[in-house]
């Protein structure tokens, strides 16, 4: 790859890229400085005049996901460096980054992750055909001939691909359709969250940035919505540069690419990614310098605004009146002929899926609370309430449970209106509505929590508790209906403006834009930083269509379409003291009502971080990820292999073998009667592997470690003694099933520093349990193919054979297994070098903690990723 990039991206080409990037950023900086003064003036004016809008009835939680993990589990990743599939343990923390570790043990030992992915700007694809279509369109004229090998081959029928128009692509796959649905929902939530990367808390920088981007694109005759306005400011600016730079590179480099079509496509993706990284680094440095310069000037500007506020407002109104007299007649004619006839159609197209989505949010919230209330009646009182409230508190951030709400918005189609108004894609409106849905769900849940928390001290017994829950639910639903109506009407108005204003500006540009320069002389030089002719012109155009938009939304509310409330309706606040309770303060149900005798150490609390999404439970009979890892490797690997021991019977060696084993397992399950429900993704009640054994390093606290999540240990430690699953596993507390142990990876690798040699047991049939009376431990078969045995091993300790297939331990039986001998000191923090995968692992430094949030360089790809 390095030779290819150096060939196509020589020093001259890199210099051209840097110059082009600098030119774009220079023009953007001019727009940003102008918009910064306007945004600062609007912020100070808003602060002085206040907000006259309706007050929200629901409370808002400030830090909803602190100390939580959204999801964690195992899946396969395609390693491009050596064209192999590898099992990876993926963690989705509260900031929605995708963090990939070698295995679960590496995560628990706080070893550096393999990959960090910020998914802003990505698309989640669930079929290879979709991906190949996008790849072919990115490099026109290059398409594989029929029968030729494609750029990527997925060994299972359930791929998950992250595609980006400029950055590198990521390839994953899972074993079942159910896993694909859940991981797909998680990935979509990550993309949705990361796309919304500009913080709305910034009242000056955020509007100045978005207006500057819009003004820059309009100066290039690019009107309408922009799909790549996603991510943080540096990512958006990088997309802005790449939008202009990539076509030049494609025409210059594309014809020079050699090889077959898939190889040329792969090379082009690598070139595009390398250029994107170069642009991102330069963009980040220049944007940070620009913001620092503007912030340094802010005190002086703000002082001028506060001193001359009245004069600035008067000057702006005078300018506005002159521009209005010139522009408004032309704008009204354009609105009447080209916009007004279509407003009702656009609004109806927006209202139907949006209102269905918000209605689904209400239904999901109602169902969850009602089910909780019924379970409390049947199972117990306050103790069960604590357990259920812990789960309910994170409902809005559960990608799988919220998926039914988000799917309603996916039905949005503007059909012919999309081409008429130059709307490139509806994804901007879909994601914005989905973010509103999530926020309204969390506000409803948090309001319910707060009201119930108030009532707990007054309740007498279980009956009073259930009646109070029902009464509070009804109150919260009324508040939700009012707030959701307000949020939807605001969303409809904003969406209509986003669709119509660019269209009007483009229509009026030939007759109006050239005449705007003459209005510049009406602005006093002292106020030129706060009043812009271009912005005032857009405000006049907005006023020309705003009346029609407001009327259309008002009529929809008067007709009670989609449960919208009239603007004149003000909901009486039945809880006048609710907003005085310290809004945003989280409620820790387990700590206050869980009966914990003493405070939990910080290390233990972090180790048992709560997980929003429970572990996937699947009845389809999938192989554990470690057992299937060998089968996912391509049969013709270019890299040489070391001499391998004899292959144990039943070792999966390809996709066909995996599927045969799945079929055999299905037959056994039918013959064996009712099977034990298993936790897939390699998550089991006990942790087992054929590599090293996890021990506590000398001098370290037993509780030290990062948050734990479910998933297999992969190359992790074998523990013969039963270990209780971590609380973050996401299982209901009432679950009494005994889950089978995880099978070791057939290609498990042993660190070079190990002094003991443990033979790897053959992979047990998934779902197998251990009879309580089984105490025999015959010698296990030799290690699976590819298991790397260090030359310095001195001892050989055979491990116990796998338990009988599908055998279940009777409830209440205890397992007795001898504890395996501890590994030598220092091995618990060792990360093996993955020579098989071609990936380089950074040497650990005394159990180095995970890299902090912020700008982080990936261990494998060197991707500079921000969270």
N, C-alpha and C positions, 0 to 999 in steps of 0.2 A: 504494500500500500504506500509506503514511504517513497519508493522509486516512482510510482505512478504520479503521486502528488507533486514531487519535485520536477517531473517532466512537464506537467501541464501548468503548474503554478511556480514558474521560475521567478527569479528576483524581479524582472521587469513587470511580470504580471502582478506580483504582490504589491509593487509600488503603485501600479495603476489602481488596484483595489483600494489601497490606503488613500490615494488622492480622491477617488470617486466618493469614498465614504466621508472624507473630510469636507468635500464640497456640499454634499447633501446635509450633513450636520451643521455646516455654516449657515445655510439657508434656513434650516429649522431653528437655529439659535436666534436668528433675527425675528422670526415669528414668535418664538417663546418669550423673548424680552418684551415685545409689544403686548402680548396677551397676559403677561405676568402683572403688569401695571393695572390693566383692566380688571383682572380677577381680584387683585388686592383691593381696588376701589369697591367692587361689588361686595366683597366680604365685609369690609368696614361698614358700608351702607346697610347691609343686611343686619349686622350686629346692632347698629343704632336703631333701625326702624323695627326690628323684630319680625317674628313669623306670625302671620295671621291665619295660617291653615288650620284644619281640624286636628284636634288632639287625638293621638292614638289611644285606644282603650286597653290594649294588651301591653304587658311589660316587655322589656327588651333585656336579654342577657348579654353581658359584655364579653365574657370569656367562656363560651359554651363547651369547648373541647379540651380544656386544660387537663394534662396528665392522662389523656386517652389515646388509644390507638384505634384507627378506623377499622383496619383489617390486617391480618397477617396470615401467610400460608405459603405452600409450595406450588410452584409451577415451573415449566420448562422454558428456558431462554435459548435462542439461537445465537451462538458465538460466531461472529463473522470472521474473526481472525483465522480460525481453523475449520470453519464450516461444520461445527458440531453443536448438538443440542445438549444442554446441561441443566440439571436440577438446580433451582435457586429458591432461596427463602426470601419472600417479598414482604416488606413491612410498609404499611401506609400510615404514617404518623398523623397527628392532628393538623399539621400544615399541608396535608394532601400531597406531599412528595412521594414518589415511588423509590424505595430504598431496597436494593437487592444485595443479599448476603450470600456467601458461599453455601451456607446451610444455617439451620437454626442455632447450632452450637456457637458458630461465629458471632451471631447476633447476641446471644446471651453472654458471651465473653467480651462483648464490646470491642470486637475486632473491626477494623475499617471495612465499610461496605464495598462491594465490587462496583456498583453503579449507583449514581444518584440521578433521578430523572425529574425534571420540571416539565410537566406535560402541557404547558400553555402552548396553544397553537396546533396541537396534535389532533388527529382524528382517530377514533377507535374503530378498527375494522374487524369483522368476524368471519371474513372469507378471503381466501387467497385470490379469488377472481377479482374482488373489489380492489385489492391492493395492486394487482398487475395492471389493471385498467388505469389507476392513478399514476403508476410508474411510467407506463407507456406515454401518457399525456405530458409528463414532465420533460421527456426528451423525444420530441416529435421525429418521426421517420425511423425510429429504432424500435422494432417489434420482433419478438422471437418468431421464427417460422414454425409452422405446424409440426409437432413431433419433437421439437428441440426442448432442451431442459429449461425450465423457468428460472427466474432469479432466486426463488425460494421454494423449497418443498417442505410441507408440514407433515410430520410423521403420524399425526392424529387428525381426526376430522373436526377438531375444535380449536382453531387458531385464534389468537388475539394479537393484532398488529397495531402498533402506534406509528402512524404516518404523519410526516411533516413536510410542507412544500420546500423547505430549505435545509433543515437540520437532519441528523441521522435518524434512521428508522429502527424500531425495536420490535423483535419478533418473539412471541410467546405461544405456548400451546398448553392445553390441559387434557385430561383424559376423558371427561364426560361433558355432556351438554349442560347439565345442571351447574357444574363448575364454571363453564364458559359464560353462562348467564350471570352468575354472581360476580365473577371477576370483571365481566364487561360492565356491569353496573358500577362496580368500584372504580374502574378506570374512567368511565364517563363522569363520575362525580369528581375525580381528580382533575380532569380536563376542565370541567365546568368551574371549579373553584380557582384553579390556576389562571384561567382566562380572565377572571375578574381580579386582576392583579393590582389595579390602581386603587389605593385606599381612598374611600370616600370621606374619611376623617379629615383629610387635608382640604381646607376650603380655598386655598390659593393655588398650590402647586398642581393639584389634579385638574381643575378646570382650565388652568393656563396651558397645561400639557395637551389635553384633548383638543382644545380650540386651536392650538398651534399646529397639531397634526392635521386637523381639518383644513385650516387655512393653507398649509403647505400643499396638500393634495389638490385643493381647488386651484392653486396657482399653476398646477400642472394639468388643469382641465380634467381632474378626476373628482367627480361628484358622486353622491350616493353613499350607501353603507360600505364599510370595509371589513372583510372577514378577519383580517389579521390584526385588528385593534384588540389584541389579547396578550395577557401577561403583564409584567411590570414595564416600567418606562424604557429600560434598556432593551428589553426584548421587542417592544413595539417599534422603537427606532431602528433596531436591526432589521426587522421586517420591512420597514419603510425603505431602507437602503437596498435590501435584497430585491425588492420589487422593481427597482430601476437597474440594479447591477446584474442580476441573473440573466436576463435576456441577452445582454452583451456577451457574457461569458458563454452562454449556450451557443450562440452563433459563431464564436471564435474557437471554442474548444470542441464542441460537438462533432464537427466533421473530422477532427484529428483522432478521435477515440478509435482504438483497434480492438479486434477480437469479435466474438459472436455477440449477438444482440444482448443476451443476459449479462455478459461480462461488461459490455459497454454501459449498460444501465447501472450495474453495480459500481463501476468506476465513476460515473457521473454523480451518483448519490454521495460517494466519498468526497469528490471534489466540492460539491455544493455544501456539504457539512463543514469541510475545512475552511471554505470561504466564510461561511456563516459564523464560525468561531472567531476568525480574524476580525470580522466586522463587529461582532458583539464586544470583544475586548476593547476595540477603539471607541465604540459607541459609549460603553459604560464609563470610560475614563473622561471623555469629553462632556457627557451629560452631567456627571457628578460635578465637574468644574463649572459648568454653566449654572447649575442650581446653587452652588456655593456662592457664586458671584452675585446672583439675584438676591439671595438671602442676606448677603452683606449690605446690599442697598435698601433692603426692606424698611429698616427703622426710619430712614430719611423720607422714603416715599409715604409711609404710613403717617408720619408727622405732618406732611404737606396735605394729605387727604383730610385728616381730622381738622386741620386749621382752615382749609378752604372748601369744605364739603359743600356749602350752599352755592358758592360760585361755580364749582365744577358741575353740580346738578343743573344750574341755570344755563351754563354754556352748552351742556349736552342736550338739553331740551330745545335750545335754539337751533342747534345743528340738526336735530331730529326733525324739527318742523320743516326745515328747508329741504331735506332729503325726502321727507314724506310727500311734500308738494310735487316733487319731481318724479318719484318712483311709484307712489301709491296708485295713481290711475292706471298705469301699465300693469301693475301687479294684480289689481282687481279684475281686469279683463282676462288676464292669464288664469287666475283662480277660477273665474266663472266658466271659462271655456274648457279648461284642461284638468281641473282638480275637483271642483265642487260636485260634478256628477258621479264621482267615484268614491267620495268619502264614506258614504254609508256602506258601500260594498267592502271597502278595506276594513272598516270598523267591524262589520259582521264576521269577516274572515278572521279577525283578531280575537273577537269576543268568544266565539264558540269554543275553540280548544283551550283558551286561557281560563275561562270560567269553569269548564269541565275539570281542568287541573286543580283549581282552587276548591271545587266541590269534592274532588277526590281527597285532597288534603284534609278537609273537614271530616270526611267519612273515615279515613284511616285513623285520625285522632280519636273520633268517637268510638270506633271499634276497639282500639287499644285500651282506652280507659274503661269501657264497658266490660271487656274481657278481664281486665285487672280486678274490677269490682266483683265480678262473679267468682273469680278464683279466690279472692279474699273471703267471700261468704263460705265457700266450700272447704278451704284449706286452713284458714287461721286468720289472726288479726294483724297486729302491728308488725310482727317479724316478717310476714309475707308482704306487707305493704312496703317495707324498706327495700326488699328484693325487687319488687315490681317497679317501684319509683326510680330505682337506679337505672333500670332499662328504659323506662318511659322518658327519663330526662334527656336521653340521647336519640330520641326517635327521629328528629329532623335530620340527623346526620347518619342515618342508617340507609345506605344506598339501595339496598334490596327492598326494604319496606317502602321507601319513597319512590321507587321506580315506577309504580303504577300511576303516580301523580305526574312524574316527568313525561311518561309516555303519552299522556293526553296532549301535551304541547307539541309533540313530534308530528301531530296531524296538521299543523299549521301549513296552509298553502295559499299563496296569493294568486296563483295561476296567471292569467293574462295581465293582471295588475303589476306583477313583478317586472315584466319587460317594459311596460308602459312607463313606470316610474324609476327605472334603472336601479332596481334592487338586486344586487348580485346574488344574495343568499338570504334566507330567512333565519339562519342560525343565530344571528345577533339577537333577534327578538325571542327566539326560543330559549336561549340560555338566560336572558334577562328575566323572563317570566319564571323560569325554573328556580332562579336564585331568590326571587320574591316568594315563591311557594315555600322554599326551605326556611326562609326567614319568618314567614307567618306561622309555619308549623312550630318553630322553636319558640316564638313569642307566646303562642297558645299554650304550649307545654310548660313554659316557665311561669306564666300567669297561673295555671292550674296548680303547679307546685307551690307557689307562694301562698295562694289562698288556702290550700289544704294544710300547709305548714302552720298557718295561723290558727286553724281549727283544731289541731291535734290536742292541744292542752285542754279543750273544753269537752272532748268526747267521752262518752261512757259506754264502753263495750263495742263489740263488733257491729251490732245493728246500727248504732249511731254513726260509726265510721262509714258504712256503706251508704247510708242516707246522705251524709255530708258529701261524699264523693259524687253522688248523682246530682245533688243540688249545685255543687261547684261546677260540674261539667256543663250544666245548662247555662250557668252564668258566663262561662268562658266561651261557649259556642255563640252566644249573643254578641259578645265582644269581638269574636273572630269574624262574624258576618259583617259587622260594621267596618272593621279595619280592612278586611279583604276587599270590600266594596271600594273603599277609599284608595287602596293600593292599586286595584285593577283600573279604576278610572284614571288615575295618574299615569299608569303604564300605557293605557290606550292613547291618551293625549300625546305622550312622549313618542310613542311609536308612529302615530300619524304625522307628527312633525318631522321625525327622522325620515319618513318616506316622501313627504311632499316638499319640504323646504329645499333639499338639494335639487329636486326636479325644477322648482320655480327659479332657483338661482341660475341653473343652466339655461333655462328658457329666456330669462331676462338679461343674461350676460351680454349678448351682442348689442343691445340697445342701451343698457344702463351702466355697465361696469366701466366703460371708457370715460364716462362723464363724471365719475366720482372724485377725480383728482381736484376738480375746481372747488370742492367743498372743504378742502384741507385748510384754506385760509380763514375759515370761520372758527377755528380752534385756537385758543390762546396758547402760546408756546409753553407757558408754565404748566398747562393742563394736558399737553400732548401725550404724556405717558399714561393718562387715564381715559382718554377719549379717542377712539379710532373711527375713522370714516367707514371702513369696511364693516366693522361690528355694528355700527349704527344702521348702515344699509340693510344688513341681515335682520336686525330687529324690526325694521319697517316691513320687510317682506314677511316676516313671521306674523306681524299684526294683521296683514292682509288676509291670512288664511286661518288665524287663530279663532276668529269669531265663528266660522263655519265648523271647525273642529269641536269647539266647546258646545255648540248647539247640537251637533250630532250625538255627542256623549250624553248631554243632558236629556235629549229625547229618549235615548236608550234607557236611562235611569227612570224617567217618568213612566215609561211603559213597563217598568220592572223586568226588563229583559235580563236574563242570567243573574237574577237576584242582586241587581245594582240598586243602591239607595240614592235618593235625590240629594242634591247638594244642600238643599234647605233643611234636610233632616239632620238634627244634631242629637246624638244619643246621650241620654241622661246618664251621668256617671254614677252607677249604683255603689261604687266603692271609692268614695272621695279620698280616702287616705291611702289607697293602694300605691299611688306613685310616690308616696313619702316613705316607703319602706326600705329605701336604699337600693334602688333599681340597679340590676346588674350583678348583685352579690349572689354567687352560687350557693346552692343548698346541698350540704353533704349528708345525705340520708343515712348512710352506713355509720358515720361518726356520731351523729346526734341520736339515732334511734336503733342502732345495731347492737347496742349493749357491749361495745368494746371496752374493756377495763382500763386500758392505758393507751397512750398515743403510739402509733406505729412508727418505727424508725423510717427515715426518709428513704434509705436504700431499699428496705423491704417494700415500701409503698410504690416505689418506682418499678421494682421487679414485678410487682403484681398490678401493673397498669391495666385499667379496664379497657375492654375491647368492645367497640360499638357493634360490629357484625359478628354473630356467632360463627363457629366453625361450620364449614359446609358438611351437611349430613346427606349421604347419598346411598340409595339402595340399588344402584345399577351395577355393583360389583366391579369397581375399578381397581386396578392394581395399585399398590402403594407407589409413591413417586420414586423411592429409592430402587424398588424392584424393577421399575420400568425404565430407569435412566439408561441402562446399557442398551436396551432395545431401541432407543431413540437415536443412537449414533448411526451415522451413515455407514453402510457396509464397506464402501471404498474410501477409506480415509487416507489422505496423502502423507500423514506423518508416520514415521516408523514406530513400531511397537516393540516393547521389551518382551523377552521370552515370558510366556504366561504358563501358569500351572494348568493342570487338567480342568476342563470345564465341568462343574458339578451338574448333575442331571437337573433339568428344569430351568436352567439359567436362560432368561430371555435374551435373544440375540438379534432381534429385528422387529419391525412393526407387525409382521405376519405372526411371529411367535407370541407377541403380546396379545394380539386379538384372539389367537387360538386359546391362550390361557384364560382370557376373559370368557370365551365360550364354554371352556371346561368348567370354569368356576360357576357359571350360571347353571350348568347341569348338576354340579355338586350341591348347589344351593337348593335346587328344586327337589333333589333326593333327600337332602338333610332336613327338610321341613322349614319351620320358621327360623330364619337366621338372625343372628345378633346384628343390630344396627351399628355400623362402623363410622368412625370419623375419618373422612378422606383427607386429602392434602397431607397425608403422612402423620396425622395427629392421633396419638394413642395415649392410653393411660400411663404407660411406662416408656422411657426413652431408651432406645437401643441402637447400637451401630457397631460396625466392625473396625472402626478406627481407634481413636484414643479415648481414654476414660477421663471424664471431667472430675477434677478435684479442686479443692479450695487452695489457692496459693498461700504459702507461708506468709503470715503477717496480714492477710486480708480478712475482712469481715465476712462471715458466712452469707450475710444478706446482700452483699454488694453485687450490683449488676444492673443492667438496663431493664426496661419494661419487657415482660415476657408476653409472647403471643402464641397462638396455636400453630401447629405445623410440625413437620418431621424434623428430626435432628440431622438428617442427611448423613454427613460424615462425622457426626457428633459422637458423644460418649455412650458406652454401653453401661447400663446400670441393671444389675440383676435383682437388686432389692427394689420393691415397688416404690414408686415416687408419686405423690399426689400431684395432679395436674395443677398448673398455675391458674390463678383466679381470672386472668385475662383470657382464658380459653373460650369464654363466651358460652359455656354450657349452662343450662338451667340448673339451679341448685338441687332441684328435686330429681335429677337424673340419676338412677341407681345402676345403670348398665356398667358392665366391666368391658372396656374396649381393649382390643388386642394390642400387642406391642408392635412398634414400628419395625419393619424389616430393614436390614442394612443395605446400603447401596452396593450393587455388585462391583462398582469401580471405586470402592472406598479407598482413600489414600491415607497412609500413615505418616505422621511427621518424622523427619529424619532424626530427631533427637530422642525418639522413643527407644527404650531398652527392652521392651517386652514385645513378644509376638503373639497376637491373639488371632486364631483362625476365624475367618468369617463364616457365620452360619448361613446355610442356604435360606433363601427368602421364604418365609412361611406363607401359606395361602392367606390372602387377606381375610380378616375377620376371625382368624383362629384364636381360640382362647386356651387356657391351661387348666386341665382338671386339677382339683384341689389335692388329690392324692398323688399326683405325679412327682416323684422325688428323684428319679433316675436321670443321669446326665451323661449319655454316651458321647463319644468323641464326634465332633462335627466334621463334615466333609471339608476338603481344602478350600482356600479362598476362591472367590469368584474371579473370572478373567479380568485382567487389568488392575487388580489390586496391587498397589505399590508397597513392597515390603522393604524397609530400610536395611542397608547392609549391616548396620550396627546392632541389630537385634540379637539378644543373647538367650532369651527364653522363649519357650513355646507354651502358651496356655490355651488348650482347647476350650471352646465355649459350648454351652448346651445346645442340643439340636432344636429345631423349630418344634412347637407343639403340634399336636394332631390337628389335621385340617377341620375347621369349623367347629371344633369342640368348644363348649362354653363352660365356664366355671360356675358352679352353683352359687346362688346368692348367699353371701355371708361367709363363704369359704375364704381362707387366708392362703396366700401363696408363700412358700418358703424357698428362697434361693440364696445360696451363699454369695456374699459380697465379693465382687471382683477385686483383685489386688490393685492398690492405687498406682497411678502412673508416677514417674519420677517428678520431683519438683521442677517447675519451669515449663512443663509441657502443656499446662492448661492455658497458657497465653500464646501458644505457637500456632502460626498460620502456615500451612504447607504451601510451597510454590506449585502452582497448577501447571505443570509442564505439559500435561495432556491437552489442556484447553488453549494453550498459548497465551494465557493471561498472566500478567505480572502482579504479584501481591506485595503491597508495601510491607516492609519488615515491621513487626509489632514492637512497640516500645513499652515494656512493662505494663501490659494490659491497657494499651492506650485507649482512652474513651472515644466515643463516636465523634466524628468531626462536627463542629458546631454549625448551627444554622447560619446561612449566609452564603458567601461565595465559596464553593467547595469543588475541588478537582477530583474527578472520578479516578479510581485506582486503575481501571482498565482502559477506558477510552480517553481519559484526560479531559472529559467534558467539563467545562466550567458551568456549573449549574447553580441557580439561585433558588432558595426557598424563602 
